[in-house]
Amino acid sequence: MVIESFEAKDTFQIAYQMGQEAKPGEVYCLSGDLGVGKTVFSQGFAKGLGVLEAVNSPTFTIVQQYEGSGMPFYHFDVYRIADIEEMEEIGYEDCFFGAGVCLIEWADLIEELLPVQRTKVIIKKDLSKGFDYREITVIEGK
């Protein structure tokens, strides 16, 4: 499925709707270049899950846990992962295969750790359609 976003609030709203529909145990893998709106997407997704606190990209902590409505939300940013062992040290399996929802920014960097059943979200710019335009592709499954 491909969804068009013409400004940041569209991206937020698209993610919000996805967050509202998310179920425990689901993993969302977010990819896209720097500055495409991954953090805006993450904030909308968290809001849709019922997270009330501010959500920022956990670049230096790798993962932040929030409480949503009825389930935890694990927000990963693996951009600075130097070695897969770092993921094991933080106990990623408890998050990926637990009762919460995971959203992983830069998920392509840890491809070998990702569960087979996951939703991939790819955000791309297209400057020919405007500075704030984003194409958001959602791929269910692998």
Phi and psi restraints in degrees (value plus and minus 20) as a CYANA .aco file:
   2 VAL   PHI    -136.6   -96.6
   2 VAL   PSI     109.5   149.5
   3 ILE   PHI    -142.5  -102.5
   3 ILE   PSI     116.6   156.6
   4 GLU   PHI    -115.6   -75.6
   4 GLU   PSI     118.4   158.4
   5 SER   PHI    -144.4  -104.4
   5 SER   PSI     108.1   148.1
   6 PHE   PHI    -123.1   -83.1
   6 PHE   PSI     -29.0    11.0
   7 GLU   PHI    -181.2  -141.2
   7 GLU   PSI     147.7   187.7
   8 ALA   PHI     -76.3   -36.3
   8 ALA   PSI     -56.9   -16.9
   9 LYS   PHI     -87.5   -47.5
   9 LYS   PSI     -47.5    -7.5
  10 ASP   PHI     -86.7   -46.7
  10 ASP   PSI     -66.0   -26.0
  11 THR   PHI     -79.6   -39.6
  11 THR   PSI     -64.9   -24.9
  12 PHE   PHI     -78.2   -38.2
  12 PHE   PSI     -66.5   -26.5
  13 GLN   PHI     -86.6   -46.6
  13 GLN   PSI     -60.7   -20.7
  14 ILE   PHI     -80.0   -40.0
  14 ILE   PSI     -66.8   -26.8
  15 ALA   PHI     -86.6   -46.6
  15 ALA   PSI     -58.4   -18.4
  16 TYR   PHI     -76.9   -36.9
  16 TYR   PSI     -66.5   -26.5
  17 GLN   PHI     -83.5   -43.5
  17 GLN   PSI     -59.8   -19.8
  18 MET   PHI     -84.9   -44.9
  18 MET   PSI     -60.5   -20.5
  19 GLY   PHI     -82.4   -42.4
  19 GLY   PSI     -58.9   -18.9
  20 GLN   PHI     -83.2   -43.2
  20 GLN   PSI     -50.1   -10.1
  21 GLU   PHI    -113.1   -73.1
  21 GLU   PSI     -28.1    11.9
  22 ALA   PHI     -85.9   -45.9
  22 ALA   PSI     128.2   168.2
  23 LYS   PHI    -143.0  -103.0
  23 LYS   PSI     134.1   174.1
  24 PRO   PHI     -73.3   -33.3
  24 PRO   PSI     119.1   159.1
  25 GLY   PHI      70.3   110.3
  25 GLY   PSI     -25.2    14.8
  26 GLU   PHI    -103.2   -63.2
  26 GLU   PSI     127.3   167.3
  27 VAL   PHI    -143.8  -103.8
  27 VAL   PSI     106.9   146.9
  28 TYR   PHI    -133.3   -93.3
  28 TYR   PSI     105.4   145.4
  29 CYS   PHI    -127.6   -87.6
  29 CYS   PSI      96.7   136.7
  30 LEU   PHI    -126.1   -86.1
  30 LEU   PSI     107.0   147.0
  31 SER   PHI    -157.2  -117.2
  31 SER   PSI     136.6   176.6
  32 GLY   PHI     137.4   177.4
  32 GLY   PSI     139.0   179.0
  33 ASP   PHI     -84.3   -44.3
  33 ASP   PSI     146.8   186.8
  34 LEU   PHI     -77.1   -37.1
  34 LEU   PSI     116.0   156.0
  35 GLY   PHI      61.7   101.7
  35 GLY   PSI      -8.5    31.5
  36 VAL   PHI    -106.9   -66.9
  36 VAL   PSI     -32.2     7.8
  37 GLY   PHI      93.5   133.5
  37 GLY   PSI       3.7    43.7
  38 LYS   PHI     -82.8   -42.8
  38 LYS   PSI     -58.8   -18.8
  39 THR   PHI     -88.9   -48.9
  39 THR   PSI     -61.1   -21.1
  40 VAL   PHI     -80.5   -40.5
  40 VAL   PSI     -63.2   -23.2
  41 PHE   PHI     -80.1   -40.1
  41 PHE   PSI     -67.2   -27.2
  42 SER   PHI     -80.3   -40.3
  42 SER   PSI     -60.3   -20.3
  43 GLN   PHI     -85.5   -45.5
  43 GLN   PSI     -62.1   -22.1
  44 GLY   PHI     -85.8   -45.8
  44 GLY   PSI     -61.3   -21.3
  45 PHE   PHI     -81.4   -41.4
  45 PHE   PSI     -66.9   -26.9
  46 ALA   PHI     -80.8   -40.8
  46 ALA   PSI     -63.6   -23.6
  47 LYS   PHI     -81.0   -41.0
  47 LYS   PSI     -60.7   -20.7
  48 GLY   PHI     -83.9   -43.9
  48 GLY   PSI     -49.0    -9.0
  49 LEU   PHI     -99.1   -59.1
  49 LEU   PSI     -29.4    10.6
  50 GLY   PHI      75.1   115.1
  50 GLY   PSI      -6.3    33.7
  51 VAL   PHI     -92.2   -52.2
  51 VAL   PSI     106.7   146.7
  52 LEU   PHI    -114.4   -74.4
  52 LEU   PSI     -44.9    -4.9
  53 GLU   PHI    -104.3   -64.3
  53 GLU   PSI     144.9   184.9
  54 ALA   PHI     -86.2   -46.2
  54 ALA   PSI     117.6   157.6
  55 VAL   PHI    -134.9   -94.9
  55 VAL   PSI     103.0   143.0
  56 ASN   PHI    -142.8  -102.8
  56 ASN   PSI     142.3   182.3
  57 SER   PHI     -88.4   -48.4
  57 SER   PSI     104.9   144.9
  58 PRO   PHI    -105.0   -65.0
  58 PRO   PSI      28.6    68.6
  59 THR   PHI     -73.7   -33.7
  59 THR   PSI     -61.5   -21.5
  60 PHE   PHI    -114.2   -74.2
  60 PHE   PSI     -33.4     6.6
  61 THR   PHI    -126.8   -86.8
  61 THR   PSI     -26.4    13.6
  62 ILE   PHI      51.6    91.6
  62 ILE   PSI     -66.2   -26.2
  63 VAL   PHI    -161.3  -121.3
  63 VAL   PSI     121.3   161.3
  64 GLN   PHI    -144.1  -104.1
  64 GLN   PSI     120.1   160.1
  65 GLN   PHI    -130.3   -90.3
  65 GLN   PSI     115.4   155.4
  66 TYR   PHI    -148.2  -108.2
  66 TYR   PSI     138.3   178.3
  67 GLU   PHI    -121.0   -81.0
  67 GLU   PSI     100.2   140.2
  68 GLY   PHI    -116.7   -76.7
  68 GLY   PSI    -187.4  -147.4
  69 SER   PHI     -97.3   -57.3
  69 SER   PSI      76.3   116.3
  70 GLY   PHI      67.4   107.4
  70 GLY   PSI     -21.9    18.1
  71 MET   PHI    -180.0  -140.0
  71 MET   PSI     133.9   173.9
  72 PRO   PHI     -96.4   -56.4
  72 PRO   PSI     134.7   174.7
  73 PHE   PHI    -140.8  -100.8
  73 PHE   PSI     101.3   141.3
  74 TYR   PHI    -125.6   -85.6
  74 TYR   PSI      95.0   135.0
  75 HIS   PHI    -127.7   -87.7
  75 HIS   PSI      90.7   130.7
  76 PHE   PHI    -121.9   -81.9
  76 PHE   PSI     125.9   165.9
  77 ASP   PHI    -153.6  -113.6
  77 ASP   PSI      84.2   124.2
  78 VAL   PHI    -119.4   -79.4
  78 VAL   PSI      -1.5    38.5
  79 TYR   PHI     -76.0   -36.0
  79 TYR   PSI     -57.7   -17.7
  80 ARG   PHI    -116.8   -76.8
  80 ARG   PSI      -8.2    31.8
  81 ILE   PHI     -86.5   -46.5
  81 ILE   PSI     101.1   141.1
  82 ALA   PHI    -112.6   -72.6
  82 ALA   PSI     -47.9    -7.9
  83 ASP   PHI    -168.1  -128.1
  83 ASP   PSI     121.3   161.3
  84 ILE   PHI     -77.5   -37.5
  84 ILE   PSI     -49.4    -9.4
  85 GLU   PHI     -78.8   -38.8
  85 GLU   PSI     -47.4    -7.4
  86 GLU   PHI     -81.0   -41.0
  86 GLU   PSI     -56.4   -16.4
  87 MET   PHI     -87.1   -47.1
  87 MET   PSI     -59.3   -19.3
  88 GLU   PHI     -85.3   -45.3
  88 GLU   PSI     -57.6   -17.6
  89 GLU   PHI     -83.7   -43.7
  89 GLU   PSI     -52.3   -12.3
  90 ILE   PHI    -109.6   -69.6
  90 ILE   PSI     -21.1    18.9
  91 GLY   PHI      54.7    94.7
  91 GLY   PSI      24.1    64.1
  92 TYR   PHI     -76.9   -36.9
  92 TYR   PSI     -53.6   -13.6
  93 GLU   PHI     -81.5   -41.5
  93 GLU   PSI     -55.5   -15.5
  94 ASP   PHI     -82.3   -42.3
  94 ASP   PSI     -53.0   -13.0
  95 CYS   PHI    -100.8   -60.8
  95 CYS   PSI     -69.8   -29.8
  96 PHE   PHI     -81.6   -41.6
  96 PHE   PSI     -55.5   -15.5
  97 PHE   PHI    -137.1   -97.1
  97 PHE   PSI       3.8    43.8
  98 GLY   PHI    -119.4   -79.4
  98 GLY   PSI    -179.8  -139.8
  99 ALA   PHI    -114.5   -74.5
  99 ALA   PSI     -12.1    27.9
 100 GLY   PHI    -125.4   -85.4
 100 GLY   PSI    -188.9  -148.9
 101 VAL   PHI    -136.0   -96.0
 101 VAL   PSI     115.4   155.4
 102 CYS   PHI    -130.4   -90.4
 102 CYS   PSI     118.4   158.4
 103 LEU   PHI    -146.6  -106.6
 103 LEU   PSI     102.9   142.9
 104 ILE   PHI    -138.4   -98.4
 104 ILE   PSI      92.5   132.5
 105 GLU   PHI     -99.5   -59.5
 105 GLU   PSI     120.7   160.7
 106 TRP   PHI      44.7    84.7
 106 TRP   PSI      13.7    53.7
 107 ALA   PHI     -77.0   -37.0
 107 ALA   PSI     -47.3    -7.3
 108 ASP   PHI     -79.3   -39.3
 108 ASP   PSI     -43.4    -3.4
 109 LEU   PHI     -93.8   -53.8
 109 LEU   PSI     -35.6     4.4
 110 ILE   PHI    -145.4  -105.4
 110 ILE   PSI      13.6    53.6
 111 GLU   PHI     -66.9   -26.9
 111 GLU   PSI     -61.7   -21.7
 112 GLU   PHI     -88.4   -48.4
 112 GLU   PSI     -34.6     5.4
 113 LEU   PHI    -117.7   -77.7
 113 LEU   PSI     -34.1     5.9
 114 LEU   PHI     -92.6   -52.6
 114 LEU   PSI     122.1   162.1
 115 PRO   PHI     -86.8   -46.8
 115 PRO   PSI     133.1   173.1
 116 VAL   PHI     -82.0   -42.0
 116 VAL   PSI     -64.4   -24.4
 117 GLN   PHI    -105.4   -65.4
 117 GLN   PSI      87.3   127.3
 118 ARG   PHI    -177.1  -137.1
 118 ARG   PSI     145.8   185.8
 119 THR   PHI    -133.5   -93.5
 119 THR   PSI     106.3   146.3
 120 LYS   PHI    -119.4   -79.4
 120 LYS   PSI     112.8   152.8
 121 VAL   PHI    -143.2  -103.2
 121 VAL   PSI      98.4   138.4
 122 ILE   PHI    -134.5   -94.5
 122 ILE   PSI     105.2   145.2
 123 ILE   PHI    -132.0   -92.0
 123 ILE   PSI     108.0   148.0
 124 LYS   PHI    -150.8  -110.8
 124 LYS   PSI     126.6   166.6
 125 LYS   PHI    -106.7   -66.7
 125 LYS   PSI     135.6   175.6
 126 ASP   PHI    -163.9  -123.9
 126 ASP   PSI      71.3   111.3
 127 LEU   PHI     -82.3   -42.3
 127 LEU   PSI     -40.1    -0.1
 128 SER   PHI     -88.2   -48.2
 128 SER   PSI     -38.4     1.6
 129 LYS   PHI    -124.0   -84.0
 129 LYS   PSI     -15.1    24.9
 130 GLY   PHI     104.1   144.1
 130 GLY   PSI     134.2   174.2
 131 PHE   PHI     -81.6   -41.6
 131 PHE   PSI     -56.9   -16.9
 132 ASP   PHI    -115.7   -75.7
 132 ASP   PSI     -20.4    19.6
 133 TYR   PHI     -88.7   -48.7
 133 TYR   PSI     117.1   157.1
 134 ARG   PHI    -155.4  -115.4
 134 ARG   PSI     122.1   162.1
 135 GLU   PHI    -125.5   -85.5
 135 GLU   PSI     100.1   140.1
 136 ILE   PHI    -131.9   -91.9
 136 ILE   PSI      95.8   135.8
 137 THR   PHI    -124.7   -84.7
 137 THR   PSI     107.9   147.9
 138 VAL   PHI    -134.9   -94.9
 138 VAL   PSI     103.7   143.7
 139 ILE   PHI    -141.9  -101.9
 139 ILE   PSI      94.5   134.5
 140 GLU   PHI    -101.9   -61.9
 140 GLU   PSI     128.2   168.2
 141 GLY   PHI      70.8   110.8
 141 GLY   PSI    -150.6  -110.6
